[in-house]
Amino acid sequence: MKFEIVQSLKETSWRCFLEQQADANIFHSPEFFEVFSRVKGHEPQLWAAVKNEQVFALLTPVHVTLMDGALSKKLTTRSIAYGSILYDHSSEGHTALEQLLQTYASQNKQSALFTEFRNLADLEGVQPILKRCGFVYEDHLNYLIDLNRPPEEVMQSIGQRTRKQIRRGLRQGNVTISEVTDKAQLTEWYLLLQKTYSAAQVPLGDISLFEAAFDVLYPKSMIKLLIATVAEEMIACSAELLFKHIIYGWYSGVDRAFSSYIPNELLMWHLLEWGANHEQYQVYDFGGAGKPDEEYGVRDFKAKFCGKLVNFGRNTYVHQPGLLKISKFGYEIYRKISS
């Protein structure tokens, strides 16, 4: 059975496929493709397996480059499929997926160091296909919170200590949660995010990522950019994505000098309560909780909300092994110098 592998789709065909697939997520959407197309250092691609104009498998990786310059670009460009793969759950869909991955791997040998699939759904049924195509699996955790219940029930499911802190913070009323509604607010919002990522020595996308998200997603109610303030001073922020029945945690930042106000916990509760009060949303996806065998402070925070721990993992295909070793070595040196 032969499928045509294409790198563009009619938007109607694209959206129809997303509607048909229960595992479709926001990173598969035309809107997010448009967001990434506007961002510095980002180049989105679309790959699809099609037969008789019907889509059977979809891949939307983004080439992300951390540094400018020909050599730097070669050493820092990786391809990230933030929503992983999407395929029809049929024998035809499995065949389409395998042909899609084989073609993608053969045609991307020099364009990126590696391709990483960040799995947001259980891909156990197609892991043999991914393995045959060279996409190696590794464990990666996540937490999912059930929003399909009353807010008080969500509150009661949170860890006791955190629940008490949130209730006390709500009574004291020192922290105000609001939403970015004007693009001009993004400058201060991004500075706080930048401060957080710099302290953690983790690369952060250019502000154009969030400007594009505001321009494309906000008018369609596909994003919430939240702010926690004390006496009008911004002390925490987050970006939350909305698609179908799921709220996705995307980015968050906090000013550690205000930790006693527990702004992250109050901001998270604000979002969970909002989601539980809107019947459309059934799940909050924390957006990843790290590798199980590695310490990860962010996982400790997410664990306090007592969601369901899942291990959908990630799959990686290394296009250029030699250059990847050099790149990793250079990145570690960069982190030591900048710390």
N, C-alpha and C positions, 0 to 999 in steps of 0.2 A: 504494500500500500504506500503510494508516494504522495507526499504533501509538498505544496509549494511553500518555500520559506521566504517571507517578505519582510521588508524593513519599513513599511508604511501601511496604514489601514485607513479606510473610510471611517470617519468618527462614528457613524451609525453602526457599523459592524463592530467596532471596538466597544461601544457602550452596550450593545446587545449581548456580547460575550460576557461582559462584567455582570450584567443583570442575571445571566443564566447560571453563574458560578457562585456558590455559597461562600467560597474562600476568597473571593475578590476583595482586595483591600485598597485603601486610598492611594497607595503608591503605584497601583496599576492604572490609575485614572488618567484621562486626557488632561485634567486640570493640573495634576502634579507633574506631568510631562512638560506642560507649559511653564510651571514654576521653575523647574530645573533648567529649562532652556534660556531663562533670563538671568541665571546666576553666574557670577564670576567663578571660573575654574570648574564649571560643571557642563557636561555635554551628555544629554540624555539620548538613549537609543531605543528603538522599538524593533523587536523581532517577533514574528508570529508564524505559526504553521497553519496554512489555509488549504481547504479543499472545497471546490465548487462555491467559492466566496464565503464559506463558513469557517470561522476561527475555531481551532481545536487546542491551541496552546499559545501562550503569550509570555514574553520576557521583556522587561523594561529596565535594563541596567543603566547606570549613570557613570560615565567616566569622570572621576574626581581627581583634580590635580592640585596639589598643595602648594607648589612653588612655580614661579615663572622661569623662563629660560629653557632652551632646548634640552640640555643635559638634566636639569632639575626636573623638567616635565617627564622625561623618560624614567627618572628614578622615583617619582612620587605619584604617578598616575595609576590609580586602581579603579576597577569597575565594581560598583556596588548595586546590587538589585535589592533595594530597600524593602520591597514587597515580595521578594523571591519570585518563584515561577507560578504560573496559573495555567491549569490544564483541565480539559473536559474529563470527568471521571468515567471513562469508558475505555474499551480496548483500543478504539480509534484514537482517543485522546492520549493514551499512553504511547502509542506508536508515533503520534505527532510530536509529543514532547521529546522523545528520543531523537528524532530526526532534527528537531529544532536545536537541541543542545549540541549535537554532533556538528551541525553547520556553524553554529555560533562559535564553538571552540576552535574550529579549523580556520575561521576567518578573523580571529582576534589574537593571533599569535604575537603581534608586535605592538598592539595598541595600548595594552595595560600590563602591569606586573601580574595581577591576578584578578579573578572575578569572584565576588563573595555573594552568596544568596543568604539573606537574613530572613529566615523562615518564620512567618507569622501564623502558620497553620501546621497541622501534623502531616508531614510528607512521608511517613513510614511506608505507605503503599507504593511509592515510586522511588524509594532510596536505592533499590537495585538498578534502576535505570540511571539515576544520577551517578552511581558508582561506576557503571559501565562506561559512562561518558567522561569520567575523570573528575567528577565533582565530589571531593572527599568530605565526609561528614565529621563534625565534631559537636560535642554537647554545648548547648547554650541555653540558659534558663530564662524564664519570664514568669510574671505573675499576672493573672487575670482575675478581675473582681466582678462578681455577679451584681448587675444593677437592676435586674428584673425583680425588684422587691421594694418595699417601702423604705424611705430614707432611714428611719429609726432602726430598722433591721440591719441595714448596711452599717450604721454606727455601732450597733451591738456586736457586730462581727469583727470590728477592729480590736487589736490587742488592748488589754485592760489599761495599761499605763498610758498608751497613746490616746486612748479614748478619754481618759480623765483629763489629760493635758488639753485636748481639743475642747472639751466642755468648759474647762476653766478659762481657756483663751476666749471662747465665745462669750462667756459671762463678763469677763473684764472689758471686752470690746475695744482693745487698744489697736488691733490690726483690722484694717479695712481692705476688702478684696474688691477689685474693679477690673474692667476689661479695656484693652486698647481699642479705641474707636476712631482714632485719628492717626494717620501715618506718621505725623510729626512726633508722636509719643515713642516711636520705635527707637529713636537715638538713645534715649535714657534707658529704655528696656534692654537694648542690645549691650550697652556698656556694663550693666550688671551681669548679664550672661557672660560677657567676655571676661570679666573679672573672675567669675567662678571657674570657667574653663582654663584660664591661665594658671590659677592656683592649683588645679588638678593636673596641669601639664598635658592637656588634651587639646588637639587642634579643633578649632571652631570655624564653621563656615562663615563666609563674608556676610556683612549685613544685607547685601543684595538678596540673599536667600530669604530673609524674613520680609524684606520689602516686596519681593515677588509673591511670597505667600499671602501677604496682606492684600496685594492688588488682585490676585487671581482667586484666592480661596475665601477671603472674608466676605465679599459680596454674595457668595453662594452658601454662607453659613457652614463652611467646611473647616473653619479654624477658630479657636479661641486663644487670644493672647492675654494672659492674666497677669495682674499686678497685685502684690501685697504691700501696703504702705502703713507706716506709723507716723502720725503727725505730718502727713503729706510727703514723707521721705520713702522712696521705694526701697524695700528690703528683700523682696523675693519676686520672682517672675517665672512664668512657664508658657509654653506653646503646646496646645492640645489640638489634635486633628479629629475631625468628625466625618464619618463615612458609613452609610447604611446604618447598622445597629451598634456600631462600635465607636468608642472614644479612645484615641491613641495618644499616650504620653509621648511627646516629641523632644522638647528641650526644657530645662529648668535651671534656674540660678538663684543664689541666695547670698546676702551679705552676712557673713558669719558673726559680725559684731552685734547682730540683733537676734542671735540664736535663742535667747531667753524668751523671746516672743513667739517661738515655734511657728514662724511664718509659713514654712513649707508644709507643715502638718495642717494648718488652717486653710491654706490654699488648696491642698489636696481634698480636704473635707468639703470645701465649697464646691469643688468640681463633682465629687461623688454624689453629693446631695442634689446638685443640679441635674446630673444624669439620671438619678433614680426618680426624680420628679418629672422627667420627660420620657414617656413610655417608648419612644422610638429607640432609645439606647438600652441595650441589654448587657453590655460588657465594657469594662474599662481595661484596656491593654496597657500595661506599664512600659512597654517598649524595650524590654530586655532587662536581665538581672545578672549578666556575666556568666563566666564559666564556673561550673560547680566546684572545681578543684583549685580555684584561685580566690583569695580574699577580695571582696568588692564592697566598699563602704556603702555605695548606693543601694546594693541589694539589701543591706541591713535596714535602711530606711523603708524600702518598699515592702519588706517582710512584715513590718509593723501593722500593715493594713490587712494582713491575713487573707490575701487572695489565694486562688488556686495556683500552686506551683506547677508549671509545665516545662517540658524540655523538648521544644521543637527543633533546637539545634541550628547549625549553619552548615552550608556546603561551600567549599572553595575549590576553584580550579586555578592552578598556578600556570600562567602562560610563559613566564620568563624566570625560571628558578635562580639562575646566576645573579641576575640583576636584583631580584627580590632579596637575596642575602646581603648584597651591598646596601640596598635601601634600608633594611632593618638595622644594620650596623650604624649607618649614618643617622638614623632617627634616634637611636639610643644616645649617641654623642650629643645630638641637638638638645635632647631633654636634659642631659646632665649640665650642659653649658647654660641653658636657660633657667635652670632651677635655682 
